Amino acid sequence: MFKSKIRNDRSGVSTLLTAAIAIVVVVVVVAAAYVVLSGSDGGEETIAPGTVIKAEIVLGDETYLYEDHYIGQNADMYFIKTTTTHGSSKSVGYSVVKKKEVNGVPDGAVKVGEAEVETIHGLKDLEVWEYTDVYEKEEVLMKAYLDPAANWLVYKGEITFMTGENATYTLLGYEPVFQKSYKESKSIGKTYGYAGVTEAGTVPVSITCIADCINGQYGMLYDFSMIHYGAGVYFLSDNIQGLPTEAVNTGGTYTMNNTINGNVDVERWAWGNTNVGLFFYYEPFSHIIYGLVFLDAGKETPLSLVYISK
């Protein structure tokens, strides 16, 4: 889970800040996400989409504001929209966390003491836990201040890098929304498969609907594991076919010949920048993306739709 969070953070901030966000803040996400409460009628309530967690990260002389908005879910995971703000700069990314996590620290963590800490909920006696993790082959020391009496909510986090640099995390806000039940829609698992040719031969890429989101939207997993360092990227989409909500119509209409549905007129949409990004050849009535172009370091990999799952 920690590596997944690191891999999918596209904030564009410094390497150390990315690591701090990935390793420190994910602890709070885990801790807050898996609250289970007894309802007044004897039923159980769990965290639901609509929950918001706000935090401050300080790295050196720089301060960053970080917000997690739980906007979707499937049976096993929550789908999260993360906004990071630094001065006038703001970036948005998406990630997932597993529902089965039970507390705010991973296996192998050790309780090293207790501390009295001023929190958003007043002065609290918190447990202090330590553990190590690895970010880009560098070992980092994590310390989490959490309250087991409040469902392991982490109020404060610290990370120390081998370079001696430090980052701190402070919980600024926790606005939970609860649910008593959830059933996946039939859209979960719907997949659009693509193929392209690289130096390694023909490679597959897939776009899969993985989350039912609020406002009738969907969480999507773009699996680029065969062409981009084993990575997957998450997007929010208005449709199960997967066009990202952040994509922009570049204008014009094009004809794609010999698609799985014959010759099709499509629009060209774009996401990203001139160095890393995606181009989509999108049919606006069916919402199907018939072609993709994956751009990495200026190198383009064209991909064509080859199947649609039932």
C-alpha positions as CSV (number, residue, x, y, z in Angstrom):
1,M,0.0,0.0,0.0
2,F,2.8,2.4,0.8
3,K,4.5,1.8,-2.6
4,S,1.2,2.3,-4.3
5,K,0.7,5.6,-2.7
6,I,4.2,6.7,-3.7
7,R,3.7,5.5,-7.2
8,N,0.5,7.3,-7.8
9,D,1.4,10.7,-6.3
10,R,1.7,13.1,-9.3
11,S,2.0,16.3,-7.2
12,G,5.1,17.5,-8.9
13,V,6.7,18.6,-5.6
14,S,10.2,17.7,-4.4
15,T,11.3,14.1,-4.0
16,L,11.5,14.4,-0.2
17,L,8.0,16.0,0.0
18,T,6.6,13.3,-2.2
19,A,8.1,10.7,0.2
20,A,6.7,12.6,3.2
21,I,3.3,12.7,1.7
22,A,3.5,9.1,0.6
23,I,4.7,7.6,3.9
24,V,3.7,10.0,6.6
25,V,0.2,11.0,5.5
26,V,-0.8,7.6,4.2
27,V,-0.7,6.6,7.9
28,V,-3.4,9.0,8.7
29,V,-5.4,7.9,5.7
30,V,-5.3,4.4,6.9
31,A,-6.0,5.3,10.5
32,A,-9.0,7.3,9.8
33,A,-10.5,5.2,7.0
34,Y,-11.3,2.1,8.9
35,V,-13.4,3.3,11.8
36,V,-16.2,0.9,12.7
37,L,-18.8,2.2,15.0
38,S,-21.9,0.6,16.5
39,G,-25.1,2.2,15.3
40,S,-27.9,3.1,17.6
41,D,-30.0,0.3,16.2
42,G,-27.3,-2.3,16.7
43,G,-26.0,-2.1,13.1
44,E,-22.4,-1.3,12.2
45,E,-21.3,1.9,10.5
46,T,-18.1,2.3,8.4
47,I,-16.5,5.3,6.8
48,A,-18.2,6.3,3.6
49,P,-17.5,8.5,0.6
50,G,-17.8,12.1,1.6
51,T,-15.3,11.8,4.4
52,V,-12.6,14.5,4.4
53,I,-9.1,14.5,6.1
54,K,-7.1,17.7,6.2
55,A,-3.4,18.0,7.2
56,E,-0.3,20.2,7.2
57,I,3.1,18.9,6.1
58,V,6.2,20.9,7.0
59,L,9.4,20.1,5.1
60,G,12.3,22.4,5.9
61,D,11.0,26.0,5.6
62,E,8.1,24.9,3.3
63,T,4.5,24.3,4.4
64,Y,2.1,22.3,2.4
65,L,-1.6,21.7,2.9
66,Y,-3.0,18.3,2.1
67,E,-6.6,17.1,1.8
68,D,-7.9,13.6,1.2
69,H,-11.5,13.4,0.0
70,Y,-13.0,10.0,0.0
71,I,-15.0,10.1,-3.2
72,G,-15.7,6.4,-4.0
73,Q,-15.4,2.8,-3.1
74,N,-15.7,-0.8,-4.1
75,A,-16.1,-3.9,-1.9
76,D,-12.5,-3.8,-0.8
77,M,-11.1,-0.3,-1.2
78,Y,-11.8,3.4,-0.9
79,F,-11.1,5.7,-3.9
80,I,-9.5,9.0,-2.7
81,K,-8.9,12.4,-4.3
82,T,-5.9,14.2,-2.9
83,T,-5.3,17.9,-3.2
84,T,-1.9,19.3,-2.3
85,T,-1.5,23.1,-2.0
86,H,1.7,25.1,-1.7
87,G,1.3,28.8,-1.9
88,S,-0.6,29.5,-5.1
89,S,0.2,26.1,-6.5
90,K,-2.3,23.3,-6.3
91,S,-2.2,19.7,-7.6
92,V,-4.7,16.9,-7.6
93,G,-4.1,13.1,-7.7
94,Y,-6.0,9.9,-7.0
95,S,-5.2,6.8,-5.0
96,V,-6.9,3.8,-3.2
97,V,-6.6,2.4,0.3
98,K,-7.7,-1.0,1.5
99,K,-10.7,-1.3,3.8
100,K,-9.2,-4.2,5.7
101,E,-6.5,-2.2,7.4
102,V,-7.2,-2.2,11.2
103,N,-5.0,0.5,12.6
104,G,-2.8,3.4,11.9
105,V,0.6,1.7,11.7
106,P,1.8,-1.3,9.6
107,D,3.0,-4.7,10.7
108,G,6.4,-4.4,12.4
109,A,5.7,-1.1,14.1
110,V,6.8,-0.9,17.7
111,K,5.3,1.2,20.5
112,V,8.1,3.3,22.0
113,G,6.2,5.4,24.5
114,E,3.4,7.9,25.2
115,A,3.2,11.7,24.8
116,E,0.8,14.5,25.7
117,V,0.0,16.4,22.5
118,E,-2.2,19.3,21.8
119,T,-4.6,18.3,18.9
120,I,-7.6,19.5,17.0
121,H,-9.6,17.6,19.7
122,G,-7.8,19.2,22.6
123,L,-4.9,17.9,24.8
124,K,-4.6,14.2,24.4
125,D,-2.5,11.4,25.7
126,L,-1.2,9.6,22.6
127,E,0.7,6.4,22.0
128,V,4.0,6.8,20.0
129,W,4.8,4.2,17.4
130,E,7.9,3.8,15.3
131,Y,8.8,1.8,12.2
132,T,11.0,1.9,9.1
133,D,10.1,1.9,5.5
134,V,12.0,2.2,2.2
135,Y,11.5,4.9,-0.3
136,E,13.5,4.7,-3.6
137,K,16.1,2.4,-1.9
138,E,16.5,4.8,1.0
139,E,15.5,3.7,4.5
140,V,13.3,6.2,6.4
141,L,12.2,6.3,10.0
142,M,8.5,6.9,10.7
143,K,7.0,8.0,14.0
144,A,3.2,8.2,14.5
145,Y,1.3,9.7,17.4
146,L,-2.0,8.0,17.6
147,D,-5.0,7.6,19.8
148,P,-6.2,3.9,20.1
149,A,-9.2,5.1,22.0
150,A,-10.3,7.1,19.0
151,N,-10.1,4.3,16.5
152,W,-6.3,4.7,16.0
153,L,-6.6,8.2,14.6
154,V,-3.1,9.6,13.9
155,Y,-2.8,13.2,15.0
156,K,0.8,13.8,14.3
157,G,3.5,12.1,12.2
158,E,7.3,12.5,11.8
159,I,9.6,11.2,9.1
160,T,13.4,11.2,9.2
161,F,15.4,10.6,6.0
162,M,18.9,9.2,6.0
163,T,20.1,12.6,4.8
164,G,19.1,13.9,8.2
165,E,16.2,16.0,6.7
166,N,12.8,15.8,8.5
167,A,9.2,16.2,7.6
168,T,6.3,16.6,10.0
169,Y,2.6,16.0,9.7
170,T,-0.2,17.6,11.7
171,L,-3.9,16.6,11.5
172,L,-5.9,19.8,10.8
173,G,-9.3,18.4,10.2
174,Y,-11.3,15.1,10.2
175,E,-14.9,15.2,8.8
176,P,-16.1,11.6,8.7
177,V,-19.3,10.4,6.9
178,F,-20.7,7.0,7.8
179,Q,-22.6,4.2,6.1
180,K,-24.2,1.0,7.2
181,S,-24.1,-0.9,3.9
182,Y,-22.7,-0.7,0.4
183,K,-23.2,-2.9,-2.6
184,E,-21.0,-2.7,-5.7
185,S,-22.6,-1.6,-8.9
186,K,-22.4,-3.8,-12.0
187,S,-19.9,-1.3,-13.5
188,I,-17.1,-2.5,-11.2
189,G,-14.6,-4.6,-13.2
190,K,-15.7,-3.3,-16.6
191,T,-12.5,-3.2,-18.7
192,Y,-11.4,-1.8,-22.0
193,G,-8.3,-3.4,-23.4
194,Y,-5.7,-1.8,-25.6
195,A,-2.5,-3.0,-27.4
196,G,0.5,-1.2,-28.8
197,V,3.9,-2.0,-30.3
198,T,7.1,-1.1,-28.4
199,E,10.7,-2.2,-28.7
200,A,9.8,-5.1,-26.5
201,G,7.0,-6.2,-28.8
202,T,3.2,-5.9,-28.5
203,V,2.2,-4.8,-25.1
204,P,-1.2,-4.6,-23.4
205,V,-2.8,-1.6,-21.5
206,S,-6.2,-1.7,-19.8
207,I,-8.7,0.8,-18.4
208,T,-10.8,-0.7,-15.6
209,C,-13.7,0.7,-13.6
210,I,-12.7,0.1,-10.0
211,A,-14.9,2.4,-7.9
212,D,-18.4,3.7,-7.6
213,C,-18.0,7.5,-6.9
214,I,-20.3,10.2,-5.6
215,N,-22.1,12.4,-8.2
216,G,-22.5,9.4,-10.5
217,Q,-18.8,9.3,-11.4
218,Y,-16.4,6.4,-11.5
219,G,-12.9,5.7,-10.3
220,M,-10.7,4.2,-13.0
221,L,-7.4,2.3,-13.1
222,Y,-5.2,2.8,-16.1
223,D,-2.8,-0.2,-16.0
224,F,0.5,0.8,-17.8
225,S,2.5,-1.9,-16.0
226,M,3.8,-3.4,-19.3
227,I,5.2,-0.1,-20.6
228,H,5.9,2.2,-17.7
229,Y,7.9,0.8,-14.7
230,G,5.1,-1.4,-13.5
231,A,2.9,1.6,-12.7
232,G,-0.8,2.1,-12.7
233,V,-2.5,5.5,-12.6
234,Y,-5.9,6.3,-11.1
235,F,-8.3,8.8,-12.7
236,L,-11.8,10.1,-12.0
237,S,-14.2,9.8,-14.9
238,D,-17.8,10.7,-15.7
239,N,-18.3,7.4,-17.6
240,I,-17.2,3.8,-17.1
241,Q,-15.3,4.1,-20.4
242,G,-12.7,6.1,-18.5
243,L,-12.0,9.5,-20.1
244,P,-10.5,11.5,-17.2
245,T,-12.5,14.4,-15.9
246,E,-9.3,16.5,-16.2
247,A,-8.8,15.7,-19.9
248,V,-9.2,18.6,-22.3
249,N,-10.7,18.5,-25.8
250,T,-8.0,19.7,-28.2
251,G,-10.5,20.4,-31.0
252,G,-11.3,18.8,-34.3
253,T,-12.8,15.5,-35.5
254,Y,-10.8,12.5,-36.8
255,T,-11.7,9.3,-38.5
256,M,-10.2,6.1,-37.1
257,N,-10.2,3.2,-39.6
258,N,-10.6,-0.5,-38.9
259,T,-11.4,-0.2,-35.2
260,I,-13.2,-3.1,-33.5
261,N,-16.4,-1.3,-34.5
262,G,-15.3,-0.3,-38.0
263,N,-14.5,3.2,-39.1
264,V,-15.3,5.7,-36.3
265,D,-15.3,9.5,-36.1
266,V,-13.5,10.6,-32.8
267,E,-12.4,13.7,-30.9
268,R,-8.9,14.2,-29.7
269,W,-8.5,14.9,-25.9
270,A,-5.4,15.4,-23.9
271,W,-4.2,15.1,-20.3
272,G,-0.7,15.9,-18.9
273,N,2.1,18.0,-20.3
274,T,4.6,18.0,-23.1
275,N,6.8,15.5,-21.3
276,V,4.4,13.0,-19.7
277,G,0.8,12.7,-20.7
278,L,-2.0,10.9,-22.6
279,F,-3.9,11.6,-25.8
280,F,-7.4,10.1,-26.2
281,Y,-9.3,9.4,-29.4
282,Y,-12.8,9.6,-28.0
283,E,-16.2,8.9,-29.5
284,P,-18.5,11.3,-27.6
285,F,-21.8,9.5,-28.0
286,S,-20.7,6.0,-26.8
287,H,-17.9,7.6,-24.6
288,I,-15.6,4.8,-25.9
289,I,-11.9,5.6,-26.2
290,Y,-10.8,3.9,-29.4
291,G,-7.2,4.9,-29.3
292,L,-4.6,6.1,-26.8
293,V,-1.2,7.7,-27.1
294,F,1.1,7.3,-24.1
295,L,3.7,10.1,-23.9
296,D,6.7,9.6,-21.7
297,A,9.8,11.8,-21.9
298,G,8.8,12.9,-25.3
299,K,8.4,9.3,-26.6
300,E,4.9,8.3,-27.9
301,T,3.4,4.9,-27.7
302,P,0.2,4.5,-29.7
303,L,-2.4,2.0,-28.5
304,S,-5.6,0.7,-30.1
305,L,-8.7,-0.7,-28.5
306,V,-8.8,-4.4,-28.9
307,Y,-11.5,-5.7,-26.6
308,I,-14.3,-4.6,-24.3
309,S,-15.2,-6.9,-21.4
310,K,-18.8,-7.9,-20.8
